[in-house]
């Protein structure tokens, strides 16, 4: 029997703790490689997950990827890795190659989708994934199937009508939906205080008669506990839960953004002191689950994985220009 540890009242085995940490580190290293490729002029656009890996890994490890569905947003690299997308597939999409499983090279980078892994295809208009996830959850209920749908978005997207319409529908029909807001403090360049008159996005849940939970995003165990409770509630037929993970993005909004125009370097350094990867590594070390030898081996293994994914995608074929109209709807009117 696998050795088990109890952390914050949660029974977690060593394997699951290490898996959470693995996806956090893998997503960080893949993300860093994407920025290098962008700065080399080999990739046109990057939108980053750095700083949000703890919230993402905490939620995804509480889900069942054999029966649940996810509707991620563009920062959810750790989420889609945890749900089965491979680093090679991520890089194929990032470089717009023909074998990109998300869209065959037709979408912008980080617009994830993978039917085989129960990842609902994302699109550029923000918050649309919440209505789609509510529909997935309703389908679960109508068919009497087990499983939940989880939608992910940033706090700025909660100001869109789709967010409110989806949660209202999901609450009325008590569908098995989890909505995860990764609150990184900025909607592109607009700080939260200029977006909304409340401190916690989770407070909005009360208006729909559902629970709203606030967790610290740099603590993947706290996020895991909140997501596990939300999933159990959904499976009992008690409806949706809104989870707000307080986090912070360490990069600019995207490779096209200059964040020096709206936040100070002092603020960024202060927030980086709460890096979820460092925080969680210290927790694992304190629990005698992790040590320097394992860390060195993990860094070596992940470097090889990232190198392989990069080389594979760089060498892969671009889409055939003759297929540009495939799967595109044209109207003669």
C-alpha positions in Angstrom: 0.0 0.0 0.0 1.3 3.5 -0.9 2.5 5.6 2.0 0.0 8.3 2.8 0.4 11.7 4.4 -2.2 14.0 5.9 -1.9 17.6 4.9 -4.4 20.2 6.1 -6.8 17.4 6.8 -6.4 15.9 3.3 -5.3 12.3 2.8 -2.8 12.6 0.0 -0.4 9.9 -1.0 3.2 10.7 -1.9 2.6 9.9 -5.6 -0.1 12.5 -5.9 1.9 15.2 -4.2 4.8 14.6 -6.5 2.5 14.5 -9.6 1.1 17.9 -8.6 4.6 19.3 -8.3 5.7 17.7 -11.6 3.0 19.5 -13.6 3.8 22.8 -11.9 7.4 22.6 -12.8 6.8 21.2 -16.3 4.4 24.0 -17.2 6.9 26.6 -15.9 9.7 25.2 -18.0 7.6 24.8 -21.1 6.4 28.4 -20.6 9.9 29.7 -20.2 11.0 27.9 -23.4 8.1 29.5 -25.3 9.3 33.0 -24.3 12.8 32.1 -25.6 11.4 31.0 -28.9 9.3 34.2 -29.2 12.3 36.4 -28.4 14.3 34.5 -31.1 11.6 35.4 -33.6 10.6 31.8 -34.1 7.1 32.1 -32.6 4.8 35.1 -32.9 2.9 35.2 -29.6 3.1 33.9 -26.0 0.6 34.2 -23.2 1.9 32.9 -20.0 0.9 30.8 -17.0 3.9 31.7 -14.8 2.8 32.4 -11.2 -0.5 30.6 -11.6 0.7 27.0 -11.7 -0.3 26.2 -8.1 -3.9 27.1 -8.6 -4.1 25.1 -11.8 -2.4 22.0 -10.5 -4.5 22.1 -7.4 -7.8 22.0 -9.3 -6.8 19.6 -12.0 -5.6 17.0 -9.4 -9.0 17.1 -7.8 -10.8 16.2 -11.0 -11.2 12.8 -12.7 -9.9 13.1 -16.2 -11.6 9.9 -17.2 -15.1 11.3 -16.7 -14.9 15.1 -16.2 -14.5 17.7 -18.8 -12.6 21.0 -18.7 -13.0 24.3 -20.5 -9.7 26.0 -20.0 -8.6 29.6 -20.8 -5.5 30.7 -22.5 -3.2 30.7 -19.4 -4.1 27.1 -18.4 -0.9 25.3 -19.4 -0.7 23.3 -16.2 -4.4 22.4 -16.4 -4.2 20.9 -19.9 -0.9 19.1 -19.2 -2.6 17.6 -16.1 -5.5 16.5 -18.3 -3.3 14.6 -20.7 -2.0 16.9 -23.4 1.7 16.2 -24.0 4.5 18.7 -24.3 4.9 17.8 -27.9 1.2 18.6 -28.6 1.6 21.9 -26.7 4.6 22.9 -28.8 2.8 21.9 -32.0 0.0 24.3 -31.2 2.4 27.0 -30.1 4.2 26.9 -33.4 1.1 26.5 -35.5 2.0 23.2 -37.0 -0.3 20.9 -39.0 -0.5 18.2 -36.3 -1.6 20.6 -33.6 -4.4 18.7 -31.9 -6.2 21.9 -30.8 -6.9 23.3 -34.3 -4.4 22.0 -36.9 -2.5 25.2 -36.6 -5.5 27.4 -37.2 -6.0 28.9 -33.7 -3.8 31.4 -31.8 -1.4 29.7 -29.4 -2.8 28.6 -26.1 -6.3 28.1 -27.4 -6.4 24.6 -26.2 -8.7 21.8 -27.2 -8.4 18.0 -27.2 -11.5 15.8 -27.5 -9.7 12.6 -26.6 -8.6 14.2 -23.3 -12.0 15.8 -22.6 -10.7 19.3 -23.2 -13.3 21.6 -24.7 -12.0 23.8 -27.4 -11.4 27.4 -26.4 -11.8 30.5 -28.4 -10.7 34.1 -28.3 -13.8 35.9 -26.9 -13.3 35.7 -23.1 -15.9 34.0 -20.8 -17.6 32.0 -23.6 -16.0 28.9 -22.1 -18.2 29.3 -19.0 -21.4 29.0 -21.0 -20.0 26.1 -22.8 -19.0 24.3 -19.6 -22.5 25.0 -18.2 -23.9 23.2 -21.3 -21.5 20.3 -20.7 -22.6 20.1 -17.1 -26.3 20.2 -18.1 -25.7 17.3 -20.5 -24.2 15.3 -17.7 -27.4 15.9 -15.7 -29.8 15.2 -18.5 -28.1 11.9 -19.4 -27.7 10.8 -15.8 -23.9 10.5 -16.3 -21.3 10.9 -13.5 -18.8 13.7 -13.9 -18.5 17.5 -13.7 -17.5 20.3 -16.0 -14.9 22.8 -14.9 -14.4 26.2 -16.5 -11.4 28.4 -15.9 -11.0 32.1 -16.5 -9.4 35.3 -15.2 -11.1 37.8 -12.9 -11.4 40.4 -15.7 -13.6 37.9 -17.6 -16.1 37.8 -14.8 -17.3 41.2 -15.9 -18.6 39.7 -19.2 -22.3 38.8 -19.6 -21.5 35.1 -20.5 -20.1 34.6 -17.0 -23.2 35.7 -15.2 -25.6 34.1 -17.6 -23.8 30.7 -17.3 -23.7 30.8 -13.5 -27.3 31.8 -13.3 -28.4 29.0 -15.6 -26.2 26.5 -13.8 -27.5 27.5 -10.4 -31.1 27.4 -11.4 -30.7 23.9 -12.9 -28.3 22.7 -10.3 -25.8 21.3 -12.8 -22.4 19.8 -11.9 -20.3 22.8 -12.7 -17.1 24.2 -11.1 -16.1 27.7 -12.1 -12.5 28.6 -11.3 -11.4 32.2 -11.4 -7.6 32.6 -11.4 -7.5 36.1 -10.1 -4.1 37.5 -11.0 -5.0 41.1 -10.2 -5.0 42.5 -13.7 -7.3 42.4 -16.7 -4.5 43.0 -19.2 -3.4 46.4 -17.8 -6.4 47.2 -15.6 -6.0 46.4 -11.9 -8.9 44.8 -10.1 -9.9 47.9 -8.2 -10.7 49.6 -11.5 -12.7 46.6 -12.7 -15.1 45.9 -9.9 -16.2 47.4 -6.6 -15.7 44.2 -4.6 -12.6 42.7 -3.1 -13.5 39.0 -3.8 -14.9 37.8 -7.1 -16.3 34.9 -5.1 -18.7 37.3 -3.4 -20.6 37.3 -6.7 -21.7 33.7 -6.1 -24.2 34.8 -3.4 -26.3 36.6 -6.0 -26.9 33.2 -7.6 -27.5 31.2 -4.5 -24.3 29.1 -4.8 -21.1 28.8 -2.7 -18.2 31.2 -3.4 -14.9 30.1 -2.0 -11.6 32.1 -1.8 -8.3 30.3 -1.7 -4.7 31.3 -2.0 -3.5 30.3 -5.4 0.1 29.8 -4.3 -1.0 26.9 -2.1 -2.0 24.0 -4.4 -3.1 21.9 -1.4 -5.7 24.6 -0.4 -6.9 24.8 -4.0 -7.1 21.0 -4.2 -9.2 20.9 -1.1 -11.6 23.5 -2.4 -11.9 21.9 -5.8 -12.4 18.4 -4.3 -15.2 19.7 -2.0 -16.8 21.5 -5.0 -16.7 18.3 -7.1 -18.2 16.2 -4.4 -21.0 18.8 -3.9 -21.6 18.8 -7.7 -21.8 15.0 -7.8 -24.3 15.0 -5.0 -26.6 17.1 -7.2 -26.2 20.3 -5.2 -25.1 22.4 -8.2 -22.2 24.7 -9.1 -19.5 26.3 -7.0 -17.5 29.4 -7.7 -13.8 29.1 -6.6 -11.6 32.2 -6.7 -7.8 31.5 -6.5 -5.9 34.6 -5.5 -2.8 34.4 -7.7 -0.4 36.6 -9.7 1.1 36.5 -13.1 4.8 36.9 -13.2 5.1 38.0 -16.9 3.4 40.7 -18.9 -0.1 39.9 -20.1 1.4 38.6 -23.3 4.5 39.0 -25.5 2.7 42.0 -27.0 2.4 43.8 -23.7 4.7 46.0 -21.7 3.7 45.7 -18.1 6.1 48.3 -16.9 3.5 50.9 -17.9 1.1 49.8 -15.2 2.9 48.0 -12.4 6.2 48.5 -10.6 9.2 46.2 -10.5 9.0 46.4 -6.7 5.4 45.0 -6.8 6.5 42.2 -9.1 9.5 41.2 -7.0 7.2 41.2 -3.9 4.7 38.9 -5.5 7.4 36.6 -6.8 8.4 35.9 -3.2 5.2 33.9 -3.1 6.1 31.7 -6.1 3.8 28.7 -5.9 6.6 26.3 -7.1 8.9 27.4 -4.3 6.2 27.4 -1.8 5.1 23.9 -2.7 8.6 22.5 -2.9 9.2 23.7 0.6 6.0 22.0 1.8 7.1 18.7 0.2 10.6 19.0 1.7 9.0 19.7 5.2 6.9 16.5 4.7 10.1 14.5 3.8 8.5 13.8 0.4 11.1 15.7 -1.5 14.9 16.3 -1.4 17.7 17.9 -3.4 18.5 14.7 -5.2 14.9 14.3 -6.5 14.9 18.0 -7.4 18.0 17.7 -9.5 16.7 14.6 -11.3 13.4 16.3 -12.0 15.0 19.3 -13.5 17.2 17.1 -15.7 14.2 15.0 -16.8 12.0 18.0 -17.6 14.8 19.8 -19.5 15.0 16.7 -21.7 11.2 16.6 -22.2 11.1 20.3 -23.1 14.1 19.9 -25.5 12.4 17.0 -27.1 9.0 18.8 -27.5 10.8 21.8 -29.0 12.8 19.9 -31.5 9.8 17.8 -32.5 7.6 20.8 -33.1 10.2 22.8 -34.9 10.8 20.0 -37.3 7.0 19.3 -37.8 5.2 20.3 -41.0 3.2 23.5 -41.3 -0.4 23.2 -42.5 -0.9 22.8 -46.2 -2.2 26.2 -47.5 -4.8 24.4 -49.6 -6.6 23.4 -46.4 -7.1 27.0 -45.3 -10.9 26.9 -45.9 -11.4 23.5 -44.2 -13.9 23.6 -41.3 -14.7 27.2 -42.1 -18.3 28.3 -42.6 -18.9 30.6 -45.6 -22.2 32.3 -46.3 -23.2 33.6 -49.7 -25.3 36.3 -48.2 
